[in-house]
């Protein structure tokens, strides 16, 4: 699969979604359903699942809650190399977009930190721009 095929829409963008909130995952799935070129291939509710799913599914994009319930248990250098080795583009989302959150996102190797309050307008463009 060539990157230009993903961008042109001839191959869907594969995505793993990670958030411990079922309500947040449902809202994001509704946004994604309106996009025929984005295929949700997995959902994770904890960081251990994120690591496993990204390794198994090799998505083009990982969209994850920045503060997963068990996220602090992982060494950030290991996490960064694993996530970036498995997902081509990592996006994080949070209700807090302060300096601490931005630093944590940078530690994880996140391409962009999205404000959960703005996902309706920012999520799809961020996914597509990364691919």
ZATIMAR-298935 format. One line per field, with one value per residue: residue in three letters; x, y, z of N, C-alpha, C in turn. Coordinates in Angstrom, 1 decimal. Layout:
N
r <- [ALA | ...]
n.px <- [X | ...]
n.py <- [Y | ...]
n.pz <- [Z | ...]
ca.px <- [X | ...]
ca.py <- [Y | ...]
ca.pz <- [Z | ...]
c.px <- [X | ...]
c.py <- [Y | ...]
c.pz <- [Z | ...]
//
This chain:
131
r <- [UNK | UNK | UNK | UNK | UNK | UNK | UNK | UNK | UNK | UNK | UNK | UNK | UNK | UNK | UNK | UNK | UNK | UNK | UNK | UNK | UNK | UNK | UNK | UNK | UNK | UNK | UNK | UNK | UNK | UNK | UNK | UNK | UNK | UNK | UNK | UNK | UNK | UNK | UNK | UNK | UNK | UNK | UNK | UNK | UNK | UNK | UNK | UNK | UNK | UNK | UNK | UNK | UNK | UNK | UNK | UNK | UNK | UNK | UNK | UNK | UNK | UNK | UNK | UNK | UNK | UNK | UNK | UNK | UNK | UNK | UNK | UNK | UNK | UNK | UNK | UNK | UNK | UNK | UNK | UNK | UNK | UNK | UNK | UNK | UNK | UNK | UNK | UNK | UNK | UNK | UNK | UNK | UNK | UNK | UNK | UNK | UNK | UNK | UNK | UNK | UNK | UNK | UNK | UNK | UNK | UNK | UNK | UNK | UNK | UNK | UNK | UNK | UNK | UNK | UNK | UNK | UNK | UNK | UNK | UNK | UNK | UNK | UNK | UNK | UNK | UNK | UNK | UNK | UNK | UNK | UNK]
n.px <- [0.8 | 0.6 | 1.4 | 0.2 | -2.0 | -3.6 | -4.1 | -5.4 | -7.7 | -8.2 | -7.5 | -8.6 | -8.0 | -6.8 | -7.7 | -7.1 | -9.0 | -8.8 | -10.0 | -11.1 | -13.7 | -16.9 | -18.9 | -17.4 | -16.0 | -18.2 | -19.2 | -17.1 | -16.9 | -19.3 | -18.6 | -16.6 | -18.0 | -19.2 | -17.2 | -16.1 | -13.6 | -12.2 | -11.4 | -12.4 | -10.6 | -10.1 | -10.8 | -9.8 | -9.7 | -7.9 | -4.5 | -2.7 | -4.2 | -4.1 | -1.3 | -1.1 | -3.0 | -2.1 | 0.3 | -0.6 | -2.5 | -1.5 | -2.3 | -2.9 | -3.4 | -3.5 | -5.8 | -5.9 | -6.9 | -5.2 | -4.7 | -4.9 | -6.3 | -4.2 | -1.9 | 0.3 | 2.0 | 3.7 | 7.0 | 8.0 | 9.8 | 9.9 | 7.2 | 6.9 | 8.6 | 7.4 | 4.7 | 5.1 | 6.3 | 4.3 | 1.9 | 1.4 | 0.7 | 0.1 | -2.4 | -3.5 | -6.0 | -7.6 | -9.3 | -7.9 | -5.7 | -3.2 | 0.1 | 1.3 | -0.1 | 0.6 | 3.4 | 3.4 | 2.1 | 4.1 | 6.2 | 5.1 | 5.3 | 3.4 | 1.7 | -0.2 | -2.0 | -5.3 | -8.1 | -10.7 | -13.2 | -13.3 | -13.4 | -15.4 | -14.9 | -12.2 | -11.1 | -11.3 | -10.0 | -7.4 | -6.8 | -6.7 | -4.8 | -2.5 | -2.1]
n.py <- [-1.2 | 2.1 | 5.4 | 7.5 | 6.2 | 5.9 | 8.6 | 9.4 | 8.1 | 5.5 | 3.4 | 2.6 | 4.6 | 3.2 | 2.8 | 2.9 | 3.4 | 4.7 | 5.1 | 5.3 | 6.0 | 5.1 | 6.7 | 8.7 | 7.2 | 6.3 | 8.7 | 9.6 | 7.4 | 7.9 | 10.2 | 9.2 | 7.3 | 8.8 | 9.2 | 7.7 | 6.9 | 6.2 | 3.6 | 2.1 | -0.1 | -1.1 | -0.9 | 0.4 | 0.2 | 0.6 | 1.4 | -0.8 | -2.4 | -0.7 | -0.8 | -3.5 | -3.8 | -2.0 | -3.1 | -5.6 | -4.8 | -2.8 | 0.0 | 2.8 | 5.2 | 6.1 | 7.1 | 8.4 | 8.7 | 11.0 | 10.5 | 7.6 | 5.1 | 3.3 | 4.4 | 5.7 | 3.7 | 2.8 | 3.0 | 6.0 | 6.2 | 3.6 | 3.3 | 5.4 | 4.5 | 2.1 | 2.7 | 4.5 | 2.8 | 1.1 | 2.5 | 4.8 | 7.4 | 9.2 | 10.5 | 12.4 | 13.0 | 15.2 | 16.6 | 18.5 | 20.8 | 21.8 | 23.0 | 20.8 | 18.6 | 18.9 | 18.4 | 15.8 | 14.6 | 15.1 | 13.5 | 11.0 | 10.9 | 12.0 | 13.3 | 15.4 | 17.2 | 17.1 | 19.0 | 17.7 | 19.0 | 20.1 | 18.2 | 17.6 | 19.3 | 19.2 | 16.6 | 14.8 | 16.3 | 16.3 | 13.6 | 13.0 | 14.8 | 13.7 | 11.5]
n.pz <- [0.0 | -0.9 | 0.3 | -1.2 | -2.2 | 0.0 | 0.6 | -1.7 | -1.4 | -2.5 | -1.0 | 2.2 | 5.2 | 8.0 | 11.4 | 14.9 | 17.8 | 20.9 | 24.1 | 27.4 | 27.9 | 27.1 | 26.0 | 24.8 | 22.9 | 21.3 | 20.3 | 18.7 | 16.9 | 15.5 | 14.2 | 12.5 | 11.0 | 9.0 | 7.2 | 4.4 | 3.7 | 5.9 | 8.1 | 11.0 | 12.8 | 15.3 | 18.8 | 21.9 | 25.5 | 27.5 | 28.1 | 27.8 | 26.0 | 23.8 | 23.1 | 22.5 | 20.4 | 18.4 | 17.8 | 16.7 | 14.7 | 13.2 | 12.4 | 10.2 | 11.6 | 15.0 | 17.4 | 20.4 | 23.9 | 25.8 | 28.5 | 29.4 | 31.6 | 32.6 | 31.6 | 32.7 | 33.7 | 31.8 | 30.4 | 28.9 | 26.8 | 25.7 | 25.1 | 23.2 | 21.0 | 20.4 | 19.8 | 17.6 | 15.9 | 15.2 | 14.5 | 11.9 | 12.3 | 15.1 | 17.1 | 19.8 | 22.3 | 24.6 | 27.4 | 28.7 | 27.5 | 28.3 | 29.3 | 30.6 | 29.5 | 26.9 | 27.0 | 27.9 | 25.7 | 23.8 | 24.8 | 24.3 | 21.6 | 20.0 | 17.2 | 17.1 | 19.5 | 20.4 | 21.3 | 23.2 | 23.2 | 20.7 | 18.8 | 16.8 | 14.7 | 14.3 | 14.3 | 11.9 | 9.9 | 11.1 | 11.1 | 8.3 | 7.3 | 8.5 | 7.0]
ca.px <- [0.0 | 1.4 | 0.8 | -0.6 | -3.3 | -4.4 | -4.5 | -6.4 | -9.0 | -8.3 | -7.3 | -9.0 | -7.2 | -7.1 | -7.6 | -7.5 | -9.5 | -8.5 | -10.5 | -11.8 | -15.1 | -17.7 | -19.6 | -16.5 | -15.8 | -19.4 | -19.3 | -16.0 | -17.3 | -20.3 | -17.9 | -15.9 | -18.9 | -19.5 | -16.0 | -16.0 | -12.2 | -11.6 | -12.0 | -12.1 | -10.2 | -10.0 | -11.1 | -9.1 | -10.2 | -6.8 | -3.2 | -2.2 | -4.9 | -3.5 | 0.0 | -1.4 | -3.8 | -1.3 | 1.2 | -1.3 | -3.3 | -0.6 | -3.1 | -2.3 | -3.6 | -4.0 | -6.4 | -6.0 | -7.1 | -3.9 | -4.5 | -5.5 | -6.2 | -3.0 | -0.9 | 1.5 | 2.7 | 4.6 | 8.1 | 7.6 | 10.7 | 9.5 | 5.9 | 7.0 | 9.1 | 6.4 | 3.6 | 5.5 | 6.7 | 3.1 | 0.9 | 2.1 | 0.3 | -0.5 | -3.1 | -4.0 | -7.1 | -7.7 | -10.1 | -6.9 | -4.7 | -2.3 | 1.5 | 1.6 | -0.6 | 1.4 | 4.6 | 3.1 | 1.9 | 5.4 | 6.9 | 4.5 | 5.6 | 2.1 | 1.8 | -1.0 | -2.9 | -6.6 | -9.0 | -12.0 | -14.3 | -13.3 | -13.2 | -16.3 | -14.4 | -10.7 | -10.6 | -11.2 | -8.8 | -6.1 | -6.5 | -6.4 | -3.5 | -1.4 | -2.0]
ca.py <- [0.0 | 3.4 | 6.5 | 8.2 | 5.5 | 6.3 | 10.0 | 9.6 | 7.4 | 4.2 | 2.5 | 3.3 | 4.9 | 2.3 | 3.6 | 2.4 | 4.4 | 4.4 | 5.9 | 4.5 | 6.4 | 4.5 | 7.8 | 9.4 | 6.4 | 6.3 | 10.0 | 9.5 | 6.5 | 8.5 | 11.1 | 8.4 | 6.6 | 9.7 | 9.3 | 6.4 | 6.5 | 5.9 | 2.4 | 1.8 | -1.5 | -1.6 | 0.0 | 0.0 | 0.9 | 0.9 | 1.6 | -2.1 | -2.7 | 0.2 | -1.3 | -4.8 | -3.6 | -1.3 | -4.2 | -6.6 | -4.3 | -1.8 | 1.0 | 4.1 | 6.2 | 5.8 | 8.3 | 8.0 | 9.6 | 11.2 | 10.0 | 6.3 | 4.7 | 2.7 | 4.9 | 6.1 | 2.5 | 2.5 | 3.9 | 6.8 | 5.9 | 2.4 | 3.6 | 6.2 | 3.7 | 1.1 | 3.4 | 5.1 | 1.7 | 0.4 | 3.4 | 5.8 | 8.7 | 9.1 | 11.7 | 12.3 | 14.0 | 15.5 | 17.7 | 19.5 | 21.1 | 22.8 | 22.7 | 19.5 | 17.7 | 19.0 | 17.8 | 14.3 | 14.2 | 15.1 | 12.3 | 9.8 | 11.1 | 12.4 | 14.3 | 16.5 | 17.0 | 17.7 | 19.3 | 16.9 | 19.9 | 20.6 | 17.0 | 17.6 | 20.1 | 19.1 | 15.2 | 14.3 | 17.0 | 15.9 | 12.2 | 13.0 | 15.5 | 12.9 | 10.4]
ca.pz <- [0.0 | -1.0 | 1.0 | -2.1 | -2.3 | 1.2 | 0.5 | -2.8 | -1.1 | -3.1 | 0.1 | 3.4 | 6.3 | 9.1 | 12.6 | 16.2 | 18.7 | 22.3 | 25.1 | 28.4 | 28.0 | 26.1 | 25.4 | 23.9 | 21.7 | 20.5 | 19.6 | 17.7 | 15.9 | 14.7 | 13.3 | 11.6 | 10.1 | 7.9 | 6.3 | 3.8 | 3.5 | 7.2 | 8.6 | 12.3 | 12.9 | 16.7 | 19.9 | 23.1 | 26.7 | 28.4 | 27.4 | 27.5 | 24.8 | 22.8 | 22.7 | 21.8 | 19.1 | 17.5 | 17.3 | 15.8 | 13.6 | 12.4 | 11.8 | 9.7 | 12.6 | 16.3 | 18.0 | 21.8 | 25.0 | 26.3 | 29.9 | 29.6 | 33.0 | 33.0 | 30.8 | 33.4 | 34.1 | 30.8 | 30.2 | 27.7 | 25.6 | 25.1 | 24.5 | 22.0 | 20.0 | 20.1 | 19.1 | 16.3 | 15.0 | 14.8 | 13.9 | 11.2 | 12.7 | 16.4 | 17.6 | 21.2 | 22.6 | 26.0 | 27.9 | 29.1 | 26.5 | 28.9 | 29.1 | 31.1 | 28.6 | 25.7 | 27.3 | 27.9 | 24.3 | 23.1 | 25.3 | 23.6 | 20.1 | 19.4 | 16.1 | 17.4 | 20.7 | 20.0 | 22.4 | 23.0 | 22.9 | 19.3 | 17.9 | 15.7 | 13.6 | 14.1 | 14.2 | 10.6 | 9.2 | 11.6 | 10.6 | 6.9 | 7.2 | 8.8 | 6.0]
c.px <- [0.9 | 0.6 | -0.1 | -1.9 | -4.2 | -4.9 | -5.6 | -7.7 | -9.2 | -8.1 | -7.7 | -7.9 | -7.6 | -6.8 | -7.9 | -7.9 | -9.3 | -9.0 | -11.3 | -13.3 | -15.9 | -18.5 | -18.7 | -16.2 | -17.0 | -19.5 | -18.3 | -16.4 | -18.4 | -19.7 | -17.2 | -16.8 | -19.3 | -18.4 | -15.8 | -14.5 | -11.4 | -12.3 | -11.5 | -11.8 | -10.1 | -10.3 | -10.4 | -9.7 | -9.1 | -5.5 | -2.6 | -2.9 | -4.4 | -2.2 | -0.2 | -2.0 | -2.9 | -0.2 | 0.6 | -1.9 | -2.6 | -1.5 | -2.3 | -2.3 | -4.1 | -4.5 | -6.6 | -6.2 | -5.7 | -3.7 | -5.4 | -5.3 | -4.9 | -1.8 | 0.4 | 2.4 | 3.8 | 5.8 | 7.9 | 8.5 | 10.2 | 8.1 | 6.0 | 7.6 | 8.2 | 5.3 | 3.9 | 5.9 | 5.5 | 2.1 | 1.7 | 1.9 | -0.4 | -1.1 | -3.6 | -5.1 | -7.2 | -8.7 | -9.2 | -5.9 | -3.8 | -0.8 | 1.9 | 1.1 | 0.2 | 2.8 | 4.5 | 2.9 | 3.2 | 6.2 | 6.4 | 4.8 | 4.3 | 2.3 | 1.0 | -1.9 | -4.2 | -7.4 | -10.3 | -13.2 | -14.4 | -13.2 | -14.2 | -15.7 | -12.9 | -10.3 | -10.3 | -10.0 | -7.5 | -5.8 | -6.0 | -5.1 | -2.3 | -1.1 | -1.8]
c.py <- [1.2 | 4.5 | 7.3 | 7.5 | 5.8 | 7.7 | 10.2 | 8.9 | 6.0 | 3.1 | 3.2 | 3.6 | 4.0 | 3.0 | 2.8 | 3.5 | 3.9 | 5.4 | 5.1 | 4.9 | 5.9 | 5.6 | 8.5 | 8.6 | 6.3 | 7.6 | 10.0 | 8.6 | 7.1 | 9.5 | 10.3 | 7.7 | 7.5 | 9.8 | 7.9 | 5.9 | 6.2 | 4.7 | 2.1 | 0.3 | -2.0 | -0.5 | -0.5 | 0.8 | 1.2 | 0.9 | 0.3 | -2.6 | -1.9 | -0.4 | -2.6 | -4.6 | -3.0 | -2.3 | -5.2 | -6.0 | -3.4 | -0.8 | 2.2 | 5.1 | 5.6 | 7.1 | 7.8 | 9.1 | 9.8 | 10.6 | 8.7 | 5.9 | 4.1 | 3.2 | 5.3 | 4.9 | 2.2 | 3.5 | 4.7 | 6.5 | 4.7 | 2.6 | 4.3 | 5.3 | 2.7 | 1.7 | 3.9 | 4.0 | 1.0 | 1.3 | 4.5 | 7.2 | 8.6 | 10.5 | 11.4 | 13.3 | 14.1 | 16.6 | 18.8 | 19.6 | 22.2 | 22.3 | 21.3 | 18.4 | 17.7 | 18.3 | 16.2 | 13.8 | 14.1 | 13.8 | 11.0 | 9.8 | 11.4 | 13.5 | 15.6 | 16.2 | 17.8 | 17.9 | 18.5 | 17.8 | 20.3 | 19.4 | 17.1 | 18.3 | 19.8 | 17.6 | 14.7 | 15.0 | 16.5 | 14.5 | 12.3 | 13.7 | 14.6 | 11.7 | 11.0]
c.pz <- [0.0 | -0.3 | 0.1 | -2.3 | -1.1 | 1.1 | -0.6 | -2.5 | -1.7 | -2.1 | 1.4 | 4.4 | 7.5 | 10.4 | 13.8 | 17.1 | 20.1 | 23.3 | 26.1 | 28.5 | 26.8 | 25.3 | 24.4 | 22.7 | 20.8 | 19.7 | 18.4 | 16.6 | 15.0 | 13.7 | 12.2 | 10.6 | 8.9 | 6.9 | 5.7 | 3.7 | 4.8 | 7.8 | 10.0 | 12.4 | 14.3 | 17.7 | 21.2 | 24.3 | 27.7 | 27.5 | 27.0 | 26.2 | 23.6 | 22.2 | 22.0 | 20.5 | 18.1 | 16.9 | 16.4 | 14.6 | 12.7 | 11.7 | 11.2 | 10.8 | 13.9 | 16.9 | 19.5 | 22.8 | 25.6 | 27.7 | 30.0 | 31.0 | 33.4 | 32.2 | 31.5 | 33.8 | 33.0 | 30.7 | 28.9 | 26.5 | 24.9 | 24.4 | 23.2 | 20.8 | 19.5 | 19.3 | 17.7 | 15.3 | 14.5 | 14.1 | 13.1 | 11.7 | 14.1 | 16.8 | 19.0 | 21.4 | 24.1 | 26.3 | 28.4 | 28.0 | 27.1 | 28.7 | 29.5 | 30.1 | 27.3 | 25.8 | 27.3 | 26.5 | 23.5 | 23.6 | 24.6 | 22.1 | 19.3 | 18.3 | 16.4 | 18.6 | 20.3 | 21.3 | 22.2 | 22.7 | 21.4 | 18.3 | 16.7 | 14.5 | 13.3 | 13.9 | 12.8 | 9.8 | 9.7 | 11.2 | 9.1 | 6.6 | 7.5 | 7.9 | 4.7]
//
